[in-house]
């Protein structure tokens, strides 16, 4: 088992999101690892919870990461959030981004949860992906 690729995986996912013209057209550079202080844009993406478990094999150390990305918006209805979520799913499902260490064996969409937040004034969609990484 190794958790050593977690930072490289997060950086690669962040770079994919930040460099995608479709997502950038929707939210600009509003992809965060932590919610910044001050006023927030109407719609933004937050890199969230991660869980990892051993996925080592005879060829070397590896791990399976469950990544959660949240699309948050104060726009009315779910349309804006679902549009962003669709772009993120298209971008990450099946992606094999280059890591600074190791490599992505497979990345797949697992599930999504859409809900109202902030007393029903906002919307949030949590997207969960599975990324299998190897350190070889």
Secondary structure, DSSP 8 states (H G I E B T S, - for coil): ---TTHHHHHHHHHHHHHH-HHHHHHHTT-EESS--SS---SEEEEEEEEEEEE--BTTB-EEEEEEEEEEEE-SSSSHHHHHHHHHHHHHHTT-----SSSEEEEEEEEEEEEEEETTTTEEEEEEEEEEEEE--
